[in-house]
Amino acid sequence: MTISTRAVESYVQDLMEAVDAERIRERGFRLAVEYSHSVPALVAPQVLGALGLEVIASRADVTDQIAGETRLDPGASIERARQLVGAVRADIAVVVDPSGERVTFVDESGRIVRQWQALL
């Protein structure tokens, strides 16, 4: 699987113009990410790095074979994130579903953040 380097660079640049990146960098967030072997693992590190986040990643390997995998147990991914967020003392964990289309947030106490709360 290949992703255009220019497309990623353009995406990162556009995002940096849309957010207060300096304020995010100053806060020094620590983020745990359970990528579930999803395609966002190819792009997210560049975005998160540009924001100055400290990221601890799990299952960030992506191959054509794994990217098509949809049988990962969402409950197991959330449980992995709960363990990871506590173990590394992250501010929050993000669980990316295998399709890369949905995320679930787990707070520093291991509780799932409801979708409406995450939107706030």
C-alpha distances in whole Angstrom, upper triangle without the diagonal:
4,7,10,13,15,14,14,17,19,18,20,23,23,23,26,28,28,29,32,29,32,34,31,31,34,34,32,30,29,26,24,21,20,16,16,13,12,9,12,12,10,12,15,16,17,19,21,22,23,25,26,26,26,23,23,20,19,17,14,12,8,7,6,10,11,9,11,14,17,20,20,23,24,27,26,23,26,28,26,26,30,30,28,29,33,32,30,33,30,31,29,26,23,22,18,18,15,14,14,17,20,22,25,27,29,32,33,36,33,34,31,32,33,30,33,34,31,31,34
4,7,9,12,11,11,14,16,16,17,20,21,21,23,25,26,27,30,27,30,32,29,29,33,33,31,29,28,26,25,21,21,17,18,15,13,10,12,12,9,11,14,15,15,17,20,20,21,23,25,25,25,23,23,20,21,18,15,13,11,10,10,14,14,12,14,17,20,23,23,26,26,29,28,25,28,30,28,27,31,32,29,30,34,33,31,33,30,31,29,27,24,23,19,20,17,16,16,18,21,23,26,28,30,33,34,37,34,35,33,33,33,31,34,34,31,31,34
4,6,9,7,8,11,12,12,14,16,17,17,20,22,22,24,26,24,27,29,26,26,30,30,28,27,26,24,24,20,21,17,18,16,13,10,11,11,8,8,12,14,13,14,17,18,18,21,22,22,24,21,22,20,21,19,15,15,12,12,12,16,16,13,16,19,21,24,24,27,26,29,28,25,27,30,28,27,30,31,28,29,33,32,30,32,29,30,27,25,22,22,18,19,17,16,15,17,20,21,24,26,29,31,32,35,33,34,31,31,32,29,32,32,28,28,31
4,5,5,6,9,10,11,13,14,15,17,19,20,21,23,26,24,27,29,26,26,30,31,29,28,28,26,26,23,23,20,22,19,17,13,13,14,11,10,14,15,13,15,18,18,18,21,23,23,25,23,25,22,24,22,19,18,16,16,16,20,20,17,20,23,24,28,27,30,29,33,32,28,30,33,31,29,33,34,31,31,35,35,32,34,31,31,29,27,25,25,21,22,21,19,18,20,22,24,27,28,31,33,34,38,36,36,34,33,34,31,33,34,30,30,32
4,5,5,6,9,10,11,12,14,15,17,19,20,21,24,21,24,26,24,24,27,28,27,26,26,24,25,22,23,20,22,20,18,14,14,14,11,9,13,13,11,13,16,15,15,18,20,21,22,21,23,21,23,22,18,18,16,17,18,22,21,19,22,25,26,29,28,31,30,33,32,29,31,33,31,29,33,33,30,30,34,33,31,32,29,30,28,27,24,25,22,24,22,21,19,21,24,24,27,28,31,32,33,37,35,36,34,33,34,32,34,34,30,29,32
4,5,5,6,8,10,10,12,14,15,16,18,20,23,20,23,26,24,24,27,29,27,27,27,26,27,24,26,23,25,23,20,17,16,17,13,12,15,15,12,13,17,17,15,18,21,22,24,23,25,24,26,25,21,21,20,21,21,25,24,22,24,27,29,32,31,34,32,35,35,31,33,35,33,31,35,36,32,32,36,36,33,34,31,31,30,28,26,26,24,25,24,23,20,22,25,25,29,29,32,34,35,38,37,37,35,34,35,32,34,34,30,29,31
4,6,5,6,9,10,10,12,14,15,17,19,21,20,23,25,23,23,27,28,27,26,26,24,25,22,24,20,23,21,18,14,13,15,12,10,13,14,12,12,16,16,15,18,20,21,23,22,24,23,24,24,20,20,18,19,20,23,23,20,22,25,26,29,28,31,29,33,32,29,30,33,31,29,33,34,31,31,34,34,32,33,29,29,28,26,23,24,21,22,22,20,17,19,21,22,26,27,30,31,33,36,35,35,32,31,32,29,30,31,27,26,29
4,5,5,6,9,10,11,12,14,15,17,19,17,20,22,20,20,24,24,23,22,23,21,21,19,21,18,20,19,16,13,11,12,9,7,9,11,8,9,12,13,12,14,17,18,20,18,21,19,21,21,17,18,16,18,19,22,21,18,21,24,25,28,27,29,27,30,30,26,27,30,28,26,29,31,27,27,31,31,28,29,26,26,24,23,20,21,18,20,20,19,16,17,20,20,23,24,27,28,30,33,31,32,30,28,29,27,29,29,25,24,27
4,5,5,6,9,10,11,12,14,16,18,16,18,21,19,19,22,24,22,22,23,22,23,21,23,20,23,22,19,16,14,15,12,9,11,12,8,9,13,12,10,13,16,17,20,19,22,21,23,23,20,20,20,21,22,26,25,22,25,27,28,31,30,32,31,33,33,29,30,33,30,28,31,32,29,29,32,32,29,30,27,27,26,25,22,24,21,24,23,22,19,21,23,23,26,26,28,30,31,34,33,34,32,30,31,29,30,30,26,26,28
4,6,5,6,9,10,11,12,15,17,16,19,21,20,20,23,25,24,24,25,23,25,23,25,22,25,24,21,17,15,17,15,11,13,14,11,11,14,15,12,15,18,19,22,22,24,23,26,26,22,23,22,23,24,27,26,23,26,28,29,32,31,33,31,34,34,30,31,34,32,30,33,34,31,30,34,34,31,32,28,28,27,26,23,25,22,24,24,23,20,20,22,23,26,26,29,30,32,35,34,34,32,30,31,28,29,29,26,25,27
4,5,5,6,9,10,11,13,15,14,18,19,18,18,22,23,22,21,22,20,22,20,22,19,22,21,18,15,13,14,13,9,10,12,10,8,12,13,11,13,16,17,20,19,22,21,23,23,20,21,20,22,23,26,24,21,24,26,26,29,28,30,28,31,31,27,28,31,29,26,29,31,28,27,31,31,29,29,26,25,23,23,20,21,19,21,21,19,16,17,19,19,22,23,26,27,29,32,31,31,28,27,27,25,26,26,22,21,23
4,6,5,6,9,10,11,13,11,14,16,15,15,18,19,19,18,19,18,20,18,21,19,22,21,19,16,13,14,13,9,9,10,7,6,9,10,7,9,12,14,17,16,20,19,22,22,19,21,20,23,24,27,25,22,25,27,27,30,29,30,28,31,30,27,27,30,28,25,28,30,26,25,29,29,26,27,23,22,21,21,19,21,19,21,22,21,17,18,20,19,22,22,25,25,27,30,29,30,28,26,27,25,26,25,22,21,23
4,5,5,6,9,10,12,11,14,16,15,15,19,20,20,20,22,21,23,22,24,22,26,25,22,20,17,18,16,13,13,14,10,9,12,12,9,11,14,16,19,19,23,23,25,26,23,24,24,26,27,30,29,26,29,31,31,34,32,34,32,34,34,30,31,33,31,29,31,33,30,28,32,32,29,29,26,25,24,24,22,24,22,25,26,24,21,22,23,22,25,25,28,28,29,33,32,33,31,29,30,27,28,27,24,23,24
4,5,5,6,9,12,11,15,17,16,17,20,21,21,21,23,22,24,22,25,23,26,25,22,20,17,19,17,14,14,16,13,10,13,14,12,12,16,18,21,21,24,24,26,27,24,26,25,27,28,31,29,26,29,30,30,34,32,34,31,34,34,30,30,33,32,29,31,33,30,29,32,33,30,30,27,25,24,24,22,24,22,24,25,23,20,20,21,21,24,24,27,28,29,33,32,32,30,27,28,25,26,25,22,21,22
4,5,5,6,10,9,12,14,13,14,17,18,18,17,19,18,20,19,22,20,23,23,21,18,15,17,16,12,12,13,11,8,10,12,10,10,13,14,18,18,21,21,24,25,22,24,23,26,27,30,28,25,27,29,29,32,30,31,28,31,31,27,27,30,29,25,28,30,27,25,29,30,27,27,23,21,20,21,19,21,19,22,23,22,18,18,19,18,21,20,23,24,25,29,28,28,26,24,25,22,23,22,19,18,19
4,5,6,7,6,9,11,11,11,14,16,16,16,19,18,21,20,23,22,26,25,23,21,17,19,18,14,13,14,11,9,10,11,8,8,11,13,17,18,21,22,25,26,23,25,25,28,29,32,30,27,30,32,32,34,32,33,31,33,33,29,29,31,30,27,29,31,27,26,29,30,27,26,23,21,21,21,20,23,21,24,26,25,21,21,22,21,23,22,25,25,26,29,29,29,28,25,26,24,25,24,20,19,20
4,6,8,8,11,13,13,14,17,18,19,19,22,21,24,23,26,25,29,29,26,24,20,22,21,17,16,18,15,12,14,15,11,11,15,17,20,21,25,25,28,29,26,29,28,31,32,35,33,30,33,34,34,37,35,36,33,35,36,32,32,34,33,30,32,34,31,29,32,33,30,29,26,24,24,25,23,25,24,27,28,27,23,23,24,23,25,24,27,27,28,32,32,32,30,27,28,26,25,25,22,20,21
4,7,8,12,13,12,14,17,18,19,18,21,20,23,22,25,24,27,28,25,23,19,21,21,17,16,18,16,12,14,16,13,12,15,17,20,21,24,25,27,29,26,28,28,31,32,34,32,29,32,33,32,35,33,34,31,33,34,30,29,32,31,28,30,32,30,27,31,32,29,28,25,22,22,23,21,23,22,25,27,25,22,21,21,21,23,22,25,25,26,30,30,29,27,24,25,22,22,21,19,17,17
4,5,9,9,9,11,13,14,15,15,18,18,21,20,23,23,26,27,24,23,19,21,21,17,15,17,15,12,12,14,11,9,13,14,18,19,22,23,26,27,25,28,28,31,32,34,32,29,32,33,32,35,33,33,30,32,32,29,28,30,29,26,28,30,27,25,28,29,26,25,21,19,19,20,19,22,21,24,27,25,22,21,21,20,21,20,22,22,23,27,27,27,25,22,23,21,21,19,17,15,15
4,6,6,7,9,10,11,13,14,17,18,21,21,25,25,28,29,27,26,22,23,23,20,17,18,17,13,13,14,12,9,12,13,17,19,22,24,27,29,27,30,30,33,35,37,34,32,35,35,35,37,35,35,32,33,34,30,29,31,30,27,28,30,27,25,27,29,26,24,21,19,19,21,20,24,24,27,29,28,25,24,24,22,23,21,23,22,23,26,27,27,26,23,24,23,22,21,18,17,17
4,5,5,6,9,10,11,12,15,15,19,19,23,23,26,27,25,24,20,20,21,17,15,15,13,11,10,11,8,6,8,10,14,16,19,21,24,26,24,27,27,31,33,35,32,30,33,34,34,36,33,34,31,32,32,29,28,30,29,25,27,28,25,23,26,27,23,22,19,17,18,19,19,22,22,26,28,27,23,24,23,21,23,21,22,22,22,26,26,27,26,23,25,24,24,22,19,19,18
4,5,5,6,9,10,12,15,17,21,21,25,25,29,30,28,27,23,23,24,20,18,17,16,14,13,12,10,8,9,11,14,17,21,23,26,29,26,29,30,33,36,38,35,33,36,37,37,39,36,37,34,35,35,31,30,32,30,27,28,30,27,24,26,27,24,23,20,18,19,21,21,25,25,29,31,31,27,27,27,24,25,23,24,23,23,27,28,28,28,25,27,26,26,24,21,21,21
4,5,5,6,9,11,14,16,20,21,25,25,29,30,28,28,24,24,25,22,19,19,18,15,14,14,12,9,10,11,15,17,21,23,26,29,27,30,31,35,37,39,36,34,37,37,37,38,36,36,33,33,34,30,29,31,29,26,27,28,25,22,25,26,23,21,18,16,17,20,20,24,25,28,31,31,27,27,26,23,24,21,22,21,21,24,25,26,25,23,25,24,24,21,19,19,18
4,5,5,7,7,11,12,16,17,21,22,25,26,25,24,20,21,22,19,16,15,15,12,10,11,10,6,7,8,11,14,17,19,22,25,23,26,28,31,33,35,32,30,33,33,33,35,32,32,29,30,30,26,25,27,26,22,23,25,22,19,22,23,19,18,15,13,14,16,17,20,21,25,27,27,23,24,23,20,20,18,19,18,18,21,22,23,22,20,22,22,22,19,17,17,17
4,5,5,8,11,13,16,18,21,22,26,27,26,25,21,21,21,19,16,15,14,12,10,10,9,6,5,7,10,13,16,19,22,25,23,26,27,31,33,35,32,31,34,34,34,36,33,33,30,31,31,27,26,28,26,23,24,25,22,20,22,22,19,18,15,14,16,18,18,22,22,26,28,29,25,26,25,22,23,20,21,20,19,23,24,25,25,23,25,25,25,23,20,21,20
4,5,9,12,14,18,20,24,25,29,30,29,28,25,24,25,22,20,18,18,16,14,13,12,10,8,10,12,15,18,21,25,28,26,29,31,34,37,39,36,34,37,37,37,39,36,36,33,33,33,30,28,30,28,25,25,26,23,21,22,23,20,18,16,14,17,19,20,24,25,29,31,32,28,29,28,25,25,22,22,20,19,23,25,26,26,24,26,26,26,23,21,22,21
4,6,9,12,16,18,22,23,27,28,27,27,24,23,25,22,19,18,18,16,13,14,14,10,9,9,11,14,17,20,23,26,25,28,30,34,36,37,34,33,36,36,35,36,33,33,30,30,30,27,25,27,25,22,22,23,21,18,19,20,17,15,13,11,13,16,18,22,23,27,29,30,27,27,25,22,22,19,19,17,16,19,21,22,22,20,23,23,23,20,18,20,18
4,7,10,13,16,19,21,25,26,25,25,22,21,22,20,17,16,16,15,11,11,12,9,7,6,7,11,13,17,20,23,22,25,27,31,34,35,32,31,34,33,33,35,31,31,29,29,28,25,24,25,23,20,20,21,18,15,17,18,14,13,11,10,12,15,16,20,22,25,28,29,25,26,25,22,21,18,18,16,15,19,20,21,22,21,24,24,25,22,19,21,20
4,6,10,12,16,18,21,23,22,23,19,18,21,19,15,14,15,14,10,11,12,9,8,5,6,8,11,14,17,20,19,23,25,29,31,32,29,28,31,30,30,31,28,28,25,25,25,21,20,21,20,16,17,18,15,12,14,15,12,11,8,6,9,11,13,16,18,22,24,26,22,23,21,18,17,14,14,13,12,15,17,18,18,17,20,20,22,19,16,18,18
4,7,10,13,16,19,21,21,21,18,17,19,18,14,13,15,14,10,11,14,11,9,6,5,6,8,11,14,17,17,20,23,26,29,30,27,26,29,28,28,29,25,25,23,23,22,19,18,18,16,13,14,15,12,9,11,12,9,8,5,5,7,9,11,15,17,20,22,24,21,23,21,17,16,14,13,12,10,14,15,17,17,17,20,21,22,20,17,20,20
4,6,10,12,15,17,17,18,15,14,17,16,12,11,14,13,9,11,14,11,11,7,6,5,6,8,11,14,14,18,20,23,26,27,23,23,26,25,24,25,22,22,19,19,19,15,14,16,14,10,12,13,10,8,11,12,9,9,5,6,6,6,8,11,13,17,19,20,17,19,17,14,13,11,10,10,10,13,13,15,15,14,18,18,20,18,15,17,18
4,7,10,12,14,15,17,14,13,16,16,12,12,15,14,11,13,16,15,14,10,8,6,5,6,8,11,11,15,17,21,24,24,21,20,23,22,21,22,18,18,16,16,15,12,11,12,10,7,9,10,7,6,9,10,8,9,6,8,6,4,6,9,11,14,16,19,16,18,16,13,12,10,9,10,10,13,12,14,14,14,18,18,21,19,16,19,20
4,6,9,11,11,13,11,9,13,13,10,10,14,13,11,13,16,15,15,11,10,7,6,5,6,9,9,12,14,18,20,21,17,17,19,18,18,19,16,16,14,15,14,10,10,12,10,7,11,12,9,9,12,13,11,13,10,11,9,6,5,6,8,11,13,15,12,15,13,10,10,9,10,12,13,15,13,15,14,14,17,17,20,19,15,18,20
4,6,8,9,12,11,9,13,14,12,12,16,16,14,16,19,18,18,15,14,10,9,6,5,6,7,11,13,16,18,18,14,14,17,15,15,15,12,12,11,12,10,7,8,10,8,6,10,11,9,10,13,14,13,15,12,14,11,7,6,5,6,9,10,13,11,14,12,10,10,10,10,13,14,16,13,15,14,15,17,17,21,20,17,19,22
4,5,6,8,7,6,10,11,10,11,14,14,13,16,18,18,19,16,15,12,11,7,6,6,5,8,9,13,15,15,12,11,14,13,13,14,11,13,11,14,12,9,11,13,11,10,14,15,12,14,17,17,16,18,16,17,14,10,8,6,5,7,7,10,8,11,11,9,11,12,13,16,18,20,17,18,16,17,19,18,22,21,18,20,23
4,5,9,10,9,12,14,13,14,18,18,17,19,22,22,23,20,19,15,13,10,7,5,7,8,9,12,13,13,9,9,11,9,9,10,7,9,9,12,10,7,10,12,10,10,14,15,14,15,18,18,18,20,18,20,16,13,10,7,6,6,5,9,9,12,11,11,12,14,15,18,20,21,18,19,17,18,20,19,23,23,20,22,25
4,7,9,7,10,13,12,13,17,17,17,19,22,22,23,20,20,16,14,11,9,5,5,5,5,8,10,10,6,6,9,8,10,11,9,12,12,15,13,11,14,16,13,14,17,18,16,18,21,21,20,23,20,22,19,16,13,11,9,9,6,9,9,13,13,13,15,17,18,21,23,24,21,23,21,22,23,22,26,26,23,24,27
4,6,6,8,10,11,13,15,15,16,18,20,21,22,20,20,16,16,12,11,8,7,8,6,9,10,11,8,6,9,9,10,12,11,13,13,16,15,12,15,17,15,15,19,20,18,19,23,23,22,24,21,22,19,16,13,10,7,7,5,6,5,9,11,11,14,16,18,21,23,25,22,23,20,21,22,20,24,24,21,22,25
4,5,6,8,9,11,13,14,15,17,19,20,21,20,20,17,17,13,13,11,9,9,6,9,9,11,9,6,10,11,12,15,14,17,16,20,19,16,18,21,19,18,22,23,21,22,25,25,24,26,23,23,21,18,14,13,9,10,8,8,6,10,12,13,16,18,20,23,25,27,25,25,23,23,24,22,25,25,22,23,26
4,5,5,6,9,10,10,11,14,15,16,18,16,17,14,15,12,12,11,9,10,9,12,13,15,13,10,13,14,15,17,16,18,16,20,19,15,17,20,18,16,20,21,19,19,23,23,22,23,20,20,18,15,12,11,8,10,9,9,6,9,11,11,14,15,18,21,22,25,23,23,21,20,22,19,22,22,19,20,23
4,6,6,7,9,10,11,12,15,16,17,15,15,12,12,9,10,9,5,7,7,11,13,15,12,10,14,14,16,18,16,18,17,20,18,15,17,19,17,15,19,20,17,18,21,21,19,21,18,19,17,14,12,11,9,11,10,11,9,12,13,13,15,16,18,21,22,24,22,23,21,21,23,22,25,24,21,22,25
4,6,7,8,10,11,12,14,16,17,16,17,14,15,12,13,12,8,8,7,10,12,15,13,11,15,16,18,20,19,21,20,23,22,18,20,23,20,19,23,23,20,21,25,24,22,24,21,22,20,18,15,15,12,14,13,13,11,14,16,16,19,20,22,24,25,28,26,27,25,25,26,24,27,27,23,24,27
4,6,6,7,9,10,11,13,15,14,15,13,15,13,15,14,11,12,11,14,15,18,16,14,17,19,20,22,21,23,22,24,23,20,21,24,22,20,23,24,21,21,25,25,23,24,21,21,19,17,15,15,13,15,15,14,11,14,15,15,18,19,21,23,24,27,26,26,24,24,25,23,25,25,21,22,24
4,5,5,6,8,10,11,12,11,12,10,12,10,13,13,10,12,12,16,18,20,17,15,18,19,20,22,20,22,20,22,22,18,19,21,19,17,20,21,18,18,22,22,19,20,17,17,16,14,11,13,11,14,14,14,11,13,14,13,15,15,18,19,21,24,22,23,21,20,22,20,23,22,18,19,21
4,5,5,6,8,10,10,9,10,8,10,9,12,13,10,12,13,16,19,21,18,17,21,21,22,24,22,23,22,24,23,19,20,22,19,17,20,21,17,18,21,20,18,19,16,17,16,14,13,14,13,16,17,17,14,17,17,16,18,17,19,20,21,24,23,24,23,22,24,23,25,24,21,22,24
4,6,5,6,9,10,10,12,11,14,13,16,17,13,15,15,18,20,23,21,19,23,24,25,27,25,27,25,27,26,22,23,26,23,21,24,25,21,21,24,24,21,22,19,19,18,17,16,17,16,19,19,19,16,18,19,18,20,20,22,23,23,27,26,27,26,25,27,25,27,26,22,23,24
4,5,5,6,9,9,12,11,14,14,17,18,15,17,17,20,22,25,22,20,23,24,25,27,25,26,24,26,26,22,22,25,23,20,23,24,21,20,24,24,21,21,18,18,17,16,14,16,15,18,19,19,15,17,17,16,18,18,20,21,22,25,24,25,24,22,24,22,24,23,19,19,21
4,5,5,6,6,8,8,11,11,15,16,14,17,18,21,23,25,23,21,24,25,25,27,24,25,23,25,24,20,20,23,20,17,20,21,18,17,20,20,17,18,14,14,13,13,12,15,14,18,19,19,16,17,17,15,17,16,17,18,18,22,21,23,21,20,22,21,23,21,18,19,20
4,5,5,6,8,8,12,12,16,18,15,17,19,22,24,27,24,23,26,27,27,29,27,28,26,28,27,23,23,25,22,20,22,23,19,18,22,21,18,19,16,16,16,16,15,18,17,21,22,22,19,21,21,19,20,19,20,21,21,24,24,25,24,23,26,25,26,25,21,22,23
4,5,8,11,12,15,16,19,21,18,20,21,24,26,29,27,25,28,29,30,32,29,31,28,30,29,26,26,28,26,23,25,26,23,21,24,24,21,21,18,18,18,18,17,20,19,23,24,24,20,22,22,20,22,21,22,22,23,26,26,27,26,25,27,25,27,25,22,22,23
4,6,9,11,14,16,19,21,19,22,23,26,28,30,28,26,29,29,30,32,29,30,27,29,28,25,24,26,24,21,23,24,21,19,22,23,19,19,16,15,15,16,16,19,19,22,24,24,20,21,21,19,20,18,20,20,20,24,24,25,24,22,24,23,24,22,19,19,20
4,7,9,13,15,19,21,19,22,23,27,29,31,28,27,30,31,31,33,30,31,28,29,28,25,24,26,24,21,23,23,20,18,21,21,17,17,14,14,15,16,16,20,20,24,25,26,22,24,23,21,21,19,20,20,19,23,23,25,24,23,26,25,26,24,21,22,22
4,6,10,12,15,18,16,20,21,25,28,29,26,25,28,28,28,30,27,27,25,26,25,21,21,22,20,17,19,20,16,14,17,17,14,14,11,11,11,12,13,16,17,21,23,24,20,22,21,18,18,16,17,16,16,19,20,21,21,20,23,22,24,21,18,20,20
4,7,10,13,17,15,18,21,24,27,29,25,25,28,28,28,29,26,26,24,25,24,20,20,21,18,16,17,17,14,12,15,14,11,11,9,10,11,12,13,16,17,21,22,24,21,23,22,19,19,16,16,16,15,18,19,21,21,20,24,24,25,23,20,22,23
4,6,10,13,11,15,17,21,24,25,22,21,25,24,24,25,22,23,21,22,20,17,17,18,15,13,15,15,11,11,14,13,10,11,9,10,10,10,10,13,14,18,19,21,18,20,19,16,16,14,15,15,14,18,17,19,19,19,22,22,24,22,19,21,22
4,7,10,10,13,16,20,23,24,20,20,23,22,23,23,20,21,19,20,18,15,15,15,12,10,13,12,8,9,12,11,8,10,8,11,11,9,10,12,14,17,18,20,18,20,19,16,16,14,14,15,14,17,16,18,18,19,22,22,25,23,20,23,24
4,7,6,10,13,16,19,20,16,16,20,19,19,20,17,18,17,18,15,12,13,14,11,10,13,13,9,11,14,13,11,13,11,14,12,10,10,10,11,14,15,17,15,18,17,14,15,14,14,16,16,18,16,19,18,19,22,22,25,23,20,23,24
4,5,8,11,15,18,18,14,15,18,16,17,17,14,15,14,15,12,10,11,12,9,8,12,11,9,11,14,13,12,15,13,16,14,10,10,9,10,12,13,16,14,17,16,14,14,14,14,16,16,18,16,18,18,19,22,22,25,24,21,24,26
4,6,8,11,14,14,10,11,14,13,14,14,11,13,13,15,12,10,12,13,10,11,14,14,12,14,17,16,16,18,17,19,17,13,12,10,10,11,10,14,13,16,16,15,15,16,17,19,20,21,19,21,19,21,23,23,26,26,23,25,28
4,6,10,13,14,10,11,14,13,15,16,14,16,16,18,15,12,15,16,13,13,17,17,14,16,19,18,17,19,17,19,17,14,12,11,10,12,11,13,12,15,16,15,16,17,18,20,21,23,21,22,21,22,24,23,27,26,23,25,27
4,7,10,11,8,9,13,12,15,16,14,17,17,20,17,15,18,19,16,16,20,19,17,19,22,21,20,23,21,23,21,18,16,14,13,14,12,14,13,17,18,17,19,20,21,24,24,27,24,26,24,25,27,26,30,29,26,28,31
4,7,8,6,6,10,10,13,15,14,17,17,20,18,16,19,21,18,18,22,22,20,22,25,24,23,26,23,25,23,19,17,15,13,13,10,12,12,15,17,17,19,21,23,26,27,29,26,27,25,26,28,26,30,30,26,28,31
4,5,5,6,9,10,13,15,15,19,19,22,21,18,22,23,21,22,25,25,23,25,28,27,27,29,27,29,26,23,21,19,16,15,12,13,14,17,19,20,23,25,26,29,30,32,29,30,28,30,31,29,33,33,30,31,34
4,6,5,6,9,12,15,15,19,20,23,22,20,23,25,23,24,27,28,26,28,31,30,30,32,30,31,29,25,22,20,17,16,12,12,14,17,19,21,24,26,28,31,33,34,31,32,30,31,31,30,33,34,31,31,35
4,6,6,7,11,12,13,17,19,22,20,19,22,24,22,23,27,27,25,28,31,30,30,32,30,32,29,25,23,20,17,16,12,13,15,18,20,21,24,26,28,31,32,34,31,32,29,31,31,30,33,34,31,32,36
4,5,5,9,10,10,14,15,18,17,15,19,20,18,19,23,23,22,24,27,26,26,29,27,28,25,22,19,16,14,13,9,11,12,16,17,18,20,23,24,27,29,30,27,28,26,27,28,27,30,31,28,29,33
4,5,8,11,11,15,15,19,18,15,19,21,19,19,23,24,22,24,27,27,26,29,26,27,24,21,18,15,12,11,7,8,9,12,15,16,19,21,23,26,28,30,27,27,25,26,26,25,28,29,26,27,30
4,6,9,11,14,15,19,18,17,20,22,21,21,25,26,25,27,30,29,29,31,29,30,27,23,20,17,14,12,8,8,11,13,15,17,20,23,25,28,30,32,28,29,26,27,27,26,29,30,27,28,32
4,6,7,11,12,16,15,14,17,19,18,19,22,23,22,24,27,27,27,30,27,29,25,22,19,16,13,11,7,8,11,14,15,17,18,21,23,27,28,29,26,26,24,25,26,25,28,29,27,28,31
4,6,9,10,13,13,12,15,17,17,18,21,22,22,24,27,27,27,29,27,28,24,21,18,14,12,9,6,7,11,12,13,15,16,20,21,25,27,28,24,24,22,23,23,22,25,27,24,26,29
4,6,9,11,11,11,14,16,16,18,20,21,21,23,26,26,27,29,27,28,25,21,19,15,14,11,8,11,14,15,15,16,17,20,21,25,27,27,24,24,21,23,23,23,26,28,26,27,31
4,6,9,8,8,11,12,12,14,16,17,18,20,22,22,23,25,23,25,21,18,16,12,11,9,7,10,12,14,14,14,15,17,18,22,23,24,20,20,18,21,21,21,25,25,23,25,28
4,5,5,6,9,10,11,13,14,16,17,19,21,21,23,24,23,24,20,17,15,12,12,9,10,13,14,15,14,14,13,16,16,20,22,22,18,18,16,19,19,19,23,24,22,24,27
4,5,5,6,9,10,11,12,14,15,16,19,20,21,22,20,21,17,14,12,9,9,7,9,11,12,13,11,11,10,12,13,17,19,19,15,15,13,15,15,16,19,20,18,21,23
4,5,5,6,9,10,10,12,14,15,17,18,20,21,20,21,17,14,13,10,12,11,12,15,16,17,14,13,11,13,12,16,18,17,13,13,11,14,15,16,20,20,19,22,24
4,5,5,6,9,10,11,12,14,16,16,18,20,19,20,17,14,13,10,12,11,12,16,16,18,16,14,13,14,13,16,18,17,13,14,13,16,18,19,23,22,21,24,26
4,5,5,6,9,10,10,12,14,15,16,18,16,18,14,11,10,7,9,8,10,13,13,15,13,11,10,11,11,14,16,16,13,13,12,15,16,17,21,20,18,21,24
4,5,5,6,9,10,10,13,14,15,16,15,15,12,9,9,6,9,10,12,15,15,16,13,10,8,9,8,11,13,13,9,10,8,11,13,14,18,17,16,19,21
4,5,5,6,9,10,11,12,14,15,15,16,13,11,12,10,13,13,15,18,18,19,16,14,11,12,9,12,13,12,9,10,10,14,16,17,21,20,19,22,24
4,5,5,6,9,10,10,12,14,13,15,13,10,11,9,12,13,14,18,17,19,17,14,12,12,10,13,13,13,10,12,12,15,18,19,23,21,19,23,25
4,5,5,6,9,10,10,12,10,12,9,6,7,7,10,12,14,17,16,17,15,12,10,9,7,10,10,11,8,10,10,12,15,16,20,18,16,20,21
4,6,5,7,9,10,11,10,12,9,7,10,10,13,15,18,20,19,20,17,14,11,10,7,8,8,8,5,8,9,12,15,17,20,18,16,20,21
4,6,6,6,9,10,10,13,11,10,12,12,16,17,19,22,21,23,20,17,14,13,10,11,10,10,7,11,12,15,18,20,23,21,20,24,25
4,5,5,6,8,8,11,10,8,10,11,14,16,18,21,20,22,19,16,14,12,10,11,10,11,9,12,13,16,19,20,23,21,19,23,24
4,6,6,6,5,7,6,6,9,11,14,17,19,22,20,21,19,15,13,10,8,8,6,8,7,10,11,13,17,18,21,18,17,20,21
4,6,5,7,9,9,9,13,14,18,20,23,25,24,25,22,19,16,13,10,9,6,7,7,11,13,15,19,21,23,20,19,23,23
4,6,8,11,12,11,14,16,19,21,23,26,24,26,24,20,18,16,13,13,10,11,10,14,16,18,22,24,26,24,22,26,26
4,5,9,10,10,13,15,18,21,23,26,24,26,23,20,18,16,13,12,10,12,12,15,17,18,22,24,26,23,21,25,25
4,7,9,10,14,16,19,22,25,27,25,26,24,20,18,15,12,10,7,9,11,14,16,17,21,22,24,21,20,23,23
4,5,7,10,13,16,20,22,24,21,23,20,17,15,12,10,9,6,10,10,13,14,14,18,19,21,18,16,20,20
4,7,10,14,17,20,23,24,22,22,20,16,14,11,9,7,5,9,10,12,13,12,16,17,19,16,14,17,17
4,7,10,13,16,19,21,18,19,16,12,10,7,6,5,5,9,9,10,10,10,13,14,16,13,11,14,15
4,7,10,13,16,18,15,16,14,10,8,6,5,6,7,10,9,10,9,10,13,14,17,14,12,15,17
4,6,10,13,14,12,13,10,6,6,5,6,9,11,13,11,12,10,10,12,12,15,14,11,14,16
4,6,9,11,10,11,8,5,5,6,8,11,13,15,12,12,10,11,13,13,16,16,13,15,18
4,6,8,6,8,6,5,7,9,11,15,17,19,16,16,13,14,15,14,17,17,14,16,19
4,5,5,7,6,6,8,11,13,17,20,21,18,17,14,15,16,14,18,19,16,17,21
4,5,8,9,10,12,15,17,20,23,24,21,21,18,19,19,18,22,22,20,21,24
4,5,7,10,13,16,19,22,25,26,23,23,20,20,20,18,21,22,20,20,24
4,6,8,11,14,17,20,22,24,22,21,18,18,18,16,19,20,17,18,21
4,7,11,14,17,20,23,25,22,21,18,17,17,14,17,18,15,15,19
4,7,10,13,17,20,21,19,17,14,13,13,10,14,15,12,13,16
4,7,10,13,16,18,15,14,11,11,11,9,13,13,10,11,15
4,7,10,13,14,12,11,7,7,8,8,11,11,9,11,14
4,6,10,11,9,8,6,5,8,8,11,10,7,11,13
4,7,8,6,5,4,6,9,11,13,11,10,14,15
4,5,5,5,6,6,10,12,14,11,10,14,14
4,6,7,10,10,14,16,18,15,14,17,17
4,6,9,10,14,17,18,15,15,19,19
4,7,9,12,15,17,15,15,18,19
4,6,9,12,14,12,12,16,17
4,6,9,12,10,10,13,15
4,6,8,6,6,10,11
4,6,5,6,9,10
4,5,5,6,9
4,5,5,7
4,5,5
4,5
4
